[in-house]
Amino acid sequence: MSLFAYIDWQPSPYLFEIGSFKIHIYSLCWIIAFVVGWYLMANIFKKENNKKEWLDPLFLYIFVGAIGGARLGEYLFYDPSAFIERPIEVFLPVVHSPGETAFGFLKDYEFVGFSGLASHGAALGVIIAAVIFSKKYTKRSVLWLLDRIATVVPFGGAAVRVGNFYNSEIVGKGSDLPWAVKFHNQSSGYGEIIPRHPAQLYEAFGYFILGFVMLYVYNKTEKKNDLGALFGIFLFFLFFIRFVVEFFKENQGNEAVAEALNIGLNNGQILSIPFMIIGVYFFISSKNRKFIN
């Protein structure tokens, strides 16, 4: 017999509060993601004797691309009407809350941080940021940079999914497994509070393993010299993990695309398929693109 039927989960989503200003654990996980990414990328730059002065602006570009892309992707893919109905909430980390004042100037809005962020949008945002950065700074193929970014990003993705778990969002479907979790702080949109798959942790674990695979391929093989190979591996397996874990997740919002196609997949899975195909293309074609410093 199992020692427990499920895990009760009802933590505070905040690290601390000062009036209406709150520091979310979820936001802290994003910070951890970027700190770990900076450290790993710094080691890569040192190993390759790349210019140190590229590192700080690179992370500014990636930060803006990831957050901006993830935020816009959340609404574009799952709640497009918000661009017209709630534009302030799309572009600023606030929600409408009568009586509150966010940032000292937004009356009737409460600061809540960026809690709605889509990984597909983040991927597109990072790619766009890498293209712009490469043209301005490195003057190298953008694939050289994307290969190196791909080597460190999975660890950041794992940290963000832990943040989702802590925040009781992106919850799994109902489960009677002994490690099922009862998310008492889940959104009412998910329905009844019942034991569920900790889908966020499934995904975090998958990304964590992928991160070590990426580091192994980078450090122990010559694939880092085949432009697009690491990026291709990353795209395929990251979105393959996402595709598989979606079977254990509750739907996250507007499923108009999935309903229109009616092929038994949800929006997250449908959006993952193009990324996986692109990943296969870049990996296979990378043997024809050699990096020469």
C-alpha positions in Angstrom: 0.0 0.0 0.0 1.3 3.5 -0.8 2.3 5.7 2.1 0.3 8.6 0.6 -2.5 8.9 -2.0 -1.4 12.3 -3.3 0.6 15.4 -2.4 -1.2 18.6 -1.1 0.3 21.7 -2.6 -0.8 25.2 -1.4 2.3 27.4 -1.1 2.3 31.2 -1.3 3.2 32.3 -4.8 5.2 35.2 -3.4 8.7 35.3 -2.0 7.7 38.5 -0.1 5.2 41.4 -0.3 5.7 45.1 0.2 2.3 46.7 0.0 1.0 46.0 -3.5 4.4 45.1 -4.7 5.1 41.3 -4.7 8.1 39.2 -5.7 6.8 36.0 -7.3 8.6 32.7 -6.9 7.8 32.3 -10.6 9.7 35.5 -11.5 12.6 34.3 -9.3 12.7 31.1 -11.3 13.1 33.1 -14.5 16.0 35.0 -12.9 17.6 31.7 -11.9 17.2 30.6 -15.5 19.1 33.6 -16.8 21.8 33.4 -14.2 22.5 29.7 -14.9 22.4 30.5 -18.7 24.9 33.4 -18.3 27.3 31.2 -16.3 27.2 28.4 -18.8 27.5 30.7 -21.8 30.5 32.5 -20.1 32.2 29.2 -19.9 31.5 28.5 -23.6 32.9 31.9 -24.6 36.0 31.4 -22.5 36.6 28.0 -24.0 36.3 29.4 -27.5 38.2 32.6 -26.8 35.2 34.7 -27.9 35.0 38.4 -27.1 33.9 38.8 -23.4 32.2 42.1 -24.3 29.6 40.2 -26.3 28.3 38.4 -23.3 26.4 41.1 -21.4 24.6 42.6 -24.5 23.8 39.1 -25.7 21.9 38.3 -22.5 20.1 41.6 -22.7 18.9 40.7 -26.2 18.0 37.2 -25.2 16.2 38.4 -22.1 14.1 40.9 -24.0 13.5 38.3 -26.8 12.5 35.5 -24.4 10.2 37.5 -22.2 8.7 39.6 -25.0 8.2 36.6 -27.2 6.8 34.4 -24.4 4.4 37.1 -23.3 3.1 38.0 -26.8 3.0 34.3 -27.7 0.8 33.5 -24.7 -1.9 35.9 -25.9 -1.4 35.3 -29.7 -1.7 31.5 -29.4 -4.1 31.2 -26.5 -6.0 34.4 -25.9 -5.8 36.7 -29.0 -8.9 38.7 -28.0 -6.8 40.2 -25.2 -4.9 42.5 -27.6 -8.2 44.4 -28.1 -10.0 43.8 -24.8 -7.1 44.0 -22.3 -4.0 45.5 -24.0 -2.5 46.9 -20.8 -2.4 43.4 -19.3 -0.7 42.0 -22.4 2.2 44.5 -22.4 2.6 45.1 -18.6 2.8 42.7 -15.7 -0.5 43.8 -14.2 -4.2 42.7 -13.9 -7.2 44.9 -13.4 -8.0 45.1 -9.7 -10.2 48.0 -8.5 -8.6 49.9 -5.6 -5.0 48.9 -6.3 -2.3 51.0 -7.9 0.6 49.3 -9.7 3.9 51.2 -10.2 2.4 54.3 -8.6 0.6 55.5 -11.7 -1.7 52.7 -12.9 -4.8 53.1 -10.8 -7.1 50.1 -10.5 -4.3 47.7 -11.6 -2.3 45.3 -9.5 1.3 44.3 -10.1 1.4 40.5 -10.5 4.4 39.8 -12.6 4.5 38.1 -16.0 2.7 34.8 -15.2 1.4 34.1 -18.7 4.3 33.1 -20.8 4.3 30.7 -23.8 7.4 28.6 -24.6 6.7 28.6 -28.3 6.6 32.4 -28.3 9.8 32.5 -26.2 11.6 30.3 -28.8 10.6 32.6 -31.6 11.6 35.7 -29.6 15.0 34.2 -28.8 15.6 33.3 -32.5 14.7 36.9 -33.6 16.9 38.4 -30.8 19.8 36.1 -32.0 19.5 37.2 -35.6 19.6 40.9 -34.6 22.5 40.4 -32.2 24.5 38.4 -34.8 24.2 41.1 -37.4 25.2 43.8 -35.0 28.0 42.1 -33.0 29.4 38.8 -34.2 29.1 39.2 -38.0 29.0 35.4 -38.0 26.2 33.0 -39.1 23.3 33.3 -36.7 23.4 29.5 -36.5 26.8 29.7 -34.7 25.1 31.7 -32.0 21.9 29.6 -31.9 24.0 26.5 -31.5 25.5 27.9 -28.3 22.3 29.3 -27.0 20.7 25.9 -27.5 23.3 24.3 -25.4 22.4 26.3 -22.3 18.6 27.0 -22.7 17.2 23.6 -21.5 18.4 24.3 -17.9 16.5 27.6 -18.0 13.4 25.9 -19.4 13.6 23.5 -16.5 13.8 26.3 -13.9 10.8 28.0 -15.5 8.7 24.8 -15.3 9.6 24.5 -11.6 8.2 28.0 -11.3 5.0 26.9 -13.0 4.7 24.1 -10.5 5.2 26.4 -7.6 2.6 28.8 -9.1 0.1 25.9 -9.5 -0.3 26.7 -13.3 -0.1 24.5 -16.4 -1.5 21.7 -14.2 -1.9 18.1 -15.3 -4.9 16.0 -15.8 -6.5 14.0 -12.9 -4.4 11.1 -11.7 -4.6 8.5 -8.9 -0.8 7.9 -8.9 0.9 8.3 -5.5 2.9 11.3 -6.7 -0.2 13.1 -8.0 -0.5 16.7 -6.7 -3.6 18.5 -5.4 -3.1 22.1 -6.5 -5.2 24.1 -4.1 -4.2 27.4 -5.8 -5.0 26.3 -9.3 -7.1 28.5 -11.6 -10.8 28.0 -11.4 -10.7 27.4 -15.2 -9.2 24.0 -14.5 -12.3 22.9 -12.7 -12.5 20.8 -9.6 -9.5 20.7 -7.3 -8.4 17.0 -7.5 -5.1 15.1 -7.5 -3.3 15.7 -10.8 -0.2 14.8 -12.8 2.6 17.2 -11.9 3.1 17.8 -15.6 5.3 20.8 -14.9 7.8 18.6 -13.2 7.6 16.0 -15.9 8.6 18.7 -18.4 11.2 20.2 -16.1 12.9 16.8 -15.7 12.9 16.2 -19.5 14.5 19.6 -20.1 17.1 19.0 -17.3 18.1 15.7 -19.0 18.2 17.5 -22.4 20.5 20.1 -20.9 23.1 17.5 -20.0 22.8 15.9 -23.4 23.4 19.2 -25.1 26.5 19.9 -22.9 27.8 16.4 -23.7 27.3 16.9 -27.5 29.0 20.3 -27.3 31.9 19.2 -25.2 32.6 15.6 -26.4 31.8 15.7 -30.1 32.6 17.9 -33.1 28.9 18.7 -33.8 29.5 22.2 -32.5 31.4 22.9 -35.7 28.5 21.8 -37.9 26.4 25.0 -38.0 22.8 24.2 -37.0 23.5 20.7 -35.6 23.1 21.7 -31.9 20.2 24.0 -32.7 18.5 21.2 -34.5 19.0 18.7 -31.7 17.6 21.3 -29.2 14.5 22.2 -31.3 13.5 18.6 -32.0 14.0 17.2 -28.5 12.7 20.2 -26.5 9.5 20.3 -28.5 9.3 16.5 -28.5 9.3 16.6 -24.7 6.7 19.3 -24.8 4.6 17.2 -27.3 4.7 14.1 -25.0 4.0 16.0 -21.8 1.0 17.7 -23.3 -0.8 14.3 -23.1 -0.7 14.7 -19.3 -1.7 18.4 -19.2 -5.1 20.1 -19.0 -5.7 22.4 -22.0 -4.2 25.9 -21.3 -6.8 28.1 -22.9 -8.3 28.9 -26.3 -8.0 25.7 -28.4 -9.4 27.2 -31.6 -6.6 25.8 -33.8 -6.9 22.3 -32.3 -10.7 22.3 -32.7 -10.4 23.5 -36.3 -7.9 20.8 -37.3 -9.7 18.1 -35.2 -6.8 15.7 -35.3 -6.8 14.7 -31.6 -4.0 17.0 -30.6 -4.1 20.2 -28.5 -2.7 23.7 -29.4 0.6 23.0 -27.6 1.2 19.8 -29.6 0.2 21.3 -32.9 2.5 24.3 -32.4 5.4 21.9 -31.4 5.3 19.9 -34.6 6.7 22.7 -36.9 9.6 23.3 -34.4 10.4 19.5 -34.4 10.4 19.4 -38.2 12.6 22.5 -38.4 15.0 20.9 -35.9 15.3 17.7 -38.0 16.1 19.9 -41.1 18.8 21.9 -39.4 20.4 18.8 -37.9 20.5 16.9 -41.2 21.6 19.8 -43.3 24.3 20.9 -40.7 26.9 18.6 -42.2 27.1 20.9 -45.2 27.8 24.0 -43.0 31.1 24.1 -41.3 32.1 26.8 -38.8 35.6 28.3 -39.5 36.7 30.8 -37.0 
